[in-house]
Each structure stands twice: as C-alpha cells, then as structure tokens.
C-alpha cells in the first residue's frame, strides 16, 4: 500500500457519455443457485443505467421463461448517477426444489426494456439478447465494476471482562472482465477528501460465498472477483467519517476505471 500526499479527485472524473451512448444499458446481471434445508432456489439480480429522459418511466427485464413466454420483471429506481443518468435495479428468486414444488433452474434469455415519454428503448446485446447460465454468478458489461465496500472505526470489544482491541478497516470487493492473464488492480482511496491518497493492491479471489451459494471464478462469462482490505494506520483514525475511493484496472497496456460514473465512491466509516 502506497501513500500519496496529493489531491487526485479531478483525475477520477470521466465522461459517462463516452462510456454509454444508448438511452439504456445493462451494467451487471447475475444468476446464482442457493441451497439450504432441502430448499433450492435461483436468484437473479441486475444493475441498469438509463438516461433520465422524463420523470415518469418504466424499466424492466424482458425475459423468456421455461414455458417459452416472454414476461416483464420491473426494475426500481436505485439512485441518480448525475443530472442526466440514473441507476435502476431488478431482482427476483425462483424456487427450484422444495417440499411443495420442483422446477428446473432457468437459463435466462433476456433484454432490457425502457419505456419513457411514449417511446420504448431496448438493450438487446446488439441483437443477440443476453443470457445468464444456471448458477454461474455475475456477468458485467464494463471492464471493472465495484461490488461491495465497508469501512469500520477501531473499537474495543468487551467479553466477560476481557477487552479486545479491534482495528479499524476498509474493504472493497469488485468484478472485472478477464481481458488478459497479467493484470494490476488497485484501489485509490482517501480518508480526508483526497488531501491524502492511498493506493492498495486488490487480490484475485477464486471463490466466494454469497448467501447460501458458493461461486467460483473466473466464471463462464470471464468475470473475476477481486478484493482489497486494509487495517493500516490510515484506518485507525477514530475521527474519520468517510472513505472516498475509485478502482483502476490495468491490462494489455490499457487502464480502465470504475469511479462511480465520475463521482467516486463514498463509504461511511461506522
């Protein structure tokens, strides 16, 4: 982990319009199989970017079910990206085995449907439709995409009169497209609004547990899962309230960024 005493907030700002030219785009889709106590189920989750063309709008996953019929699953507004773009999310579960019913897991064929101002826009993967294989985890359409982050203050844990000091920490996990064997994945982060910037190396994760599922990487979509954790001195400031960060991914001589669409990610220190 390296410490840079410079402000690089402006470096992280990029044009989202250069990344997304269409009114609607899939960012991430996932299909995961879970099993517990004799129940088996499949969960689907999606992140979608849309241009904010009007206040009233409808975003949905248009998919083919096992009966061959196409259905719509509604997405919900998850937040504004900037004044002109929004993030929407959709998700549902499909029980495949229980004491009451049994279904085959679904290989999902789907497209993104965006209805606004009397017009319907589609993201159909350049006419090929999207497909999620059974239980294969996440498919992303950008080179790198953040998954999860959390920051905690240092604390003292008291159990039966025994005090244990718990160090402060900051953790980020992310997805990336496997574009080459040799790659470098770094987390650029700051505890003081970029007055001081730290850079840490993320590490490839061959497996992770999510809910009641175990997922292996890289998966059939070429998606890899990486993670970074620090418990360094910068994480031990009990007065810190927020960590700002962005992700860089260097492969084949190119560097790709996930900087939350030019806004950088912000994580409360709790």
Buried (B, 14 or more C-beta within 10 A) or exposed (E): BEEEEEBBBEBBBEEBEEBBEEBBBBBBBBBBBBEEEEBBBBBBBBBBBBBBBEEEBEBBBBBBEEEEEEEBBEBEEEEEBEEEBBBBBBBEEBEBBEEEEEBEBBBBBBBBBBBBEEEEBBBBBEEEBBBBBBBBBBBBBBBBBBBEBBBBBBEEEEEEEEEEEEBBBBBBBBBBBBBEEEBEBBBBBBBBEBEBBBBBEBEBBEEBEBEBBBBEBBBEBEBBBBBBBBBBEBBEBEEBEEBBBBBBBBBEEEEBBBBBBBBBBEBEBE
